[in-house]
């Protein structure tokens, strides 16, 4: 994914993830989803059938425009990241979340492939 800073392999239990970021894009919005089993709608990739954060709460720290906003105990399907913004997440993964997941951006571009189909995806393995 061209818009990530670094990807670490989180462990079961408390973890801090310091991605996703949107520092390289000055004009494009990105959305990040974490899940398994790719979902398509009308032939276009559109997210995941299984959402990692449906049952795992996370504290979100959003850094944008020189300010930080914190949202505690969030359950979410996607995170939209404005140009120049950075998101940190703190959560605890229970044992049933162990295994391979994926992070993807599913923004669709008019008259072009969507971000996911352009390669904006990465594996996330919880050990």
Rosetta blueprint (number, residue, H / E / L):
1 X L
2 X L
3 X L
4 X L
5 X L
6 X L
7 X L
8 X L
9 X L
10 X L
11 X L
12 X L
13 X E
14 X E
15 X E
16 X E
17 X E
18 X L
19 X L
20 X L
21 X E
22 X L
23 X L
24 X L
25 X L
26 X L
27 X L
28 X L
29 X L
30 X E
31 X E
32 X E
33 X E
34 X E
35 X E
36 X E
37 X E
38 X E
39 X E
40 X E
41 X E
42 X L
43 X L
44 X E
45 X E
46 X E
47 X E
48 X E
49 X E
50 X E
51 X E
52 X H
53 X H
54 X H
55 X L
56 X L
57 X L
58 X E
59 X E
60 X E
61 X E
62 X E
63 X E
64 X E
65 X L
66 X L
67 X E
68 X E
69 X E
70 X E
71 X E
72 X E
73 X E
74 X E
75 X L
76 X L
77 X L
78 X E
79 X E
80 X E
81 X E
82 X L
83 X L
84 X L
85 X L
86 X E
87 X E
88 X E
89 X E
90 X E
91 X E
92 X E
93 X E
94 X L
95 X H
96 X H
97 X H
98 X L
99 X E
100 X E
101 X E
102 X E
103 X E
104 X E
105 X L
106 X L
107 X L
108 X L
109 X L
110 X L
111 X L
112 X L
113 X L
114 X L
115 X L
116 X H
117 X H
118 X H
119 X L
120 X L
121 X E
122 X E
123 X E
124 X E
125 X E
126 X E
127 X L
